[in-house]
Amino acid sequence: MENYQITIGKNKEVRHFEVGEYLHHDGENCKFKVFEDGKFVASFEADEHQFLHICQNPNGLDEAMLHLLAEEIESHHPYGINDNIKKLKS
């Protein structure tokens, strides 16, 4: 899957991120890596209910920004985080 861009606005601050989706080690779930200006800033993975949870936050992004990122990533997958994997299996 190709990386995609998302823009987050918070308190008049606008930040641009790039999201990459990678198969997790179990081959079922996706892990999302988030980059800002080419630098890795966070990663998320989906739980069994398709909600994202923070895996890594090496730059110490504030919790509100992480939640906004997770919401944007989830909204990019209206049929579920793992929808592309399920299609490949059928």
PLY file of the C-alpha trace (Angstrom):
ply
format ascii 1.0
element vertex 90
property float x
property float y
property float z
element edge 89
property int vertex1
property int vertex2
end_header
0.00 0.00 0.00
1.23 3.49 -0.80
1.98 6.06 1.86
-0.50 8.89 2.15
-0.47 12.42 3.51
-2.62 13.74 6.35
-2.84 17.23 7.77
-3.68 17.89 11.41
-4.81 21.27 12.70
-4.71 21.93 16.43
-4.81 25.31 18.21
-4.05 27.22 15.00
-1.04 24.95 14.40
-1.08 22.94 11.16
1.19 19.94 10.78
1.68 17.63 7.82
2.37 13.93 8.25
2.98 10.96 5.99
1.46 7.61 6.96
2.81 4.25 5.88
0.92 1.00 6.40
2.89 -2.19 7.03
1.85 -5.77 7.73
2.42 -6.69 11.35
4.44 -9.75 12.31
1.32 -11.93 12.60
0.37 -11.22 8.98
-3.17 -10.24 9.99
-2.93 -6.74 11.44
-1.47 -3.58 10.00
0.90 -1.31 11.79
0.95 2.34 10.84
4.14 4.38 10.91
3.86 8.16 10.92
6.54 10.50 9.60
6.91 14.27 9.77
9.41 15.92 7.44
10.77 12.45 6.66
11.44 11.67 10.32
9.68 8.80 12.13
7.48 10.28 14.88
4.94 7.61 15.91
3.45 4.22 15.19
0.04 2.68 15.80
-1.54 -0.75 15.54
-5.15 -1.86 15.47
-6.84 -3.92 18.16
-9.47 -6.59 17.46
-12.14 -3.85 17.27
-10.21 -1.91 14.62
-9.28 0.95 16.97
-5.73 2.23 16.82
-3.40 2.23 19.79
-0.03 3.94 20.15
2.98 1.65 19.78
5.82 4.16 19.69
6.17 7.87 20.27
9.92 8.58 20.01
9.50 12.35 19.58
7.15 12.77 22.51
4.17 14.08 20.54
1.49 15.24 22.95
-1.40 12.89 23.60
-3.96 15.13 21.90
-1.92 15.13 18.68
-1.58 11.34 18.83
-5.35 10.97 19.20
-5.95 13.28 16.24
-3.49 11.25 14.17
-5.24 7.99 15.11
-8.64 9.44 14.19
-7.38 10.61 10.80
-5.79 7.24 10.05
-8.99 5.41 11.07
-11.08 7.74 8.88
-8.81 6.89 5.93
-10.06 3.28 6.27
-13.88 3.55 6.38
-14.37 -0.23 6.15
-11.87 -1.09 8.87
-8.14 -0.87 9.37
-7.50 -4.33 7.94
-9.90 -4.06 4.99
-7.15 -4.35 2.40
-5.76 -7.54 3.95
-9.15 -9.24 4.06
-9.63 -8.47 0.35
-6.30 -10.10 -0.46
-7.31 -13.31 1.31
-10.59 -13.79 -0.53
0 1
1 2
2 3
3 4
4 5
5 6
6 7
7 8
8 9
9 10
10 11
11 12
12 13
13 14
14 15
15 16
16 17
17 18
18 19
19 20
20 21
21 22
22 23
23 24
24 25
25 26
26 27
27 28
28 29
29 30
30 31
31 32
32 33
33 34
34 35
35 36
36 37
37 38
38 39
39 40
40 41
41 42
42 43
43 44
44 45
45 46
46 47
47 48
48 49
49 50
50 51
51 52
52 53
53 54
54 55
55 56
56 57
57 58
58 59
59 60
60 61
61 62
62 63
63 64
64 65
65 66
66 67
67 68
68 69
69 70
70 71
71 72
72 73
73 74
74 75
75 76
76 77
77 78
78 79
79 80
80 81
81 82
82 83
83 84
84 85
85 86
86 87
87 88
88 89
